Amino acid sequence: MNWDDARVFLAAAREGQMLGAARRLAVSQAMLSRRVAALEEATGTRLLHRSTRGCTLTTEGRILFETAERMEAEMLAALAEVQGRSGVSGTIRIGAPDGFGSAFLAPRLQQIIQAYPDLHLQLVPVPRSFSLSQREADVAVMIGQPAKGRLRTRRLTDYTLGLYASRSYISRRGMPQTPDDLRTHQLVGYVEDLIYTAELTYAREILPDWRSAVEVATAVGQLAAVRAGAGIAVLHDFMAADCAELVPVLPHLHMTRTYWTAWHETLRGARGVQAVLTSLTTMVRDEGNLFIRPRTQDSR
């Protein structure tokens, strides 16, 4: 089996579409299709189902995919051993929830680059989960511990969330004194049908029948809306901490969630992945006070 053909096949399977795989490998879509066709001819079987919506693995394709992944992992491990610890290089894509990715990690990426100048980083901060098996990310920061499968996971940090509103909103509408009072206020929350994990349904821990008048699909977008006076929302304490125009609402109420790091087991020996994981752990540990807001039993 030609390894170049196998590498192209892996990219197509992970991206789920020929065009996306071609872009990631910086080759033409025609060349990528020829490589996959050559591999199918060499194996004597169809490996990918192609349609206008993309491509998916056949049963035989899944078998070859898993084998090719093991080959890739061995190659990466061998390269890492040859290069040594000082030879951390390559491209690492980090997937993260938009709050952590945009508000915390993006301003600190330079710390990783300074430590590993030959490392090329891609940060994808979006409000969804990532498929590590499909290589949508090499390292993912996730809310809650992911199902193990073929993943390696590591607890990163707990973080707290609380209710906030802008000073201008409170001056117009008044300060709620009990959770029931929230029913008379304008509430901001996630777009219900786009919530991808039960971990994000924290608003209903405060008010079971929480109804958002304004729905925003991202944590960063909710923060911006609340800062502009759109209403009251559950926000990450580490994101709200530096916003002077925000005030806590019912500050004795709070939720705690956990960020986990995850990576595919085939990348366990990749120096770049391990360098990024170590950097994330160190940054969060050094600034851990950002993530947990101290609260008394009743701060009203």
Secondary structure, DSSP 8 states (H G I E B T S, - for coil): --HHHHHHHHHHHHHSSHHHHHHHHTS-HHHHHHHHHHHHHHHTS--EEEETTEEEE-HHHHHHHHHHHHHHHHHHHHHHHHH-TT---EEEEEEE-HIIIIIIIGGGHHHHHHH-TTEEEEEEE-SS---TTTTS-SEEEEES----TTEEEEEEEEEEEEEEEEHHHHHHH----SGGGGGGS-EEE--GGG--SGGG-THHHH-TT---SEE-SSHHHHHHHHHTT--EEEEEHHHHTT-TTEEEESTT--EEEEEEEEEEGGGTT-HHHHHHHHHHHHHHHHTGGGT-----S---
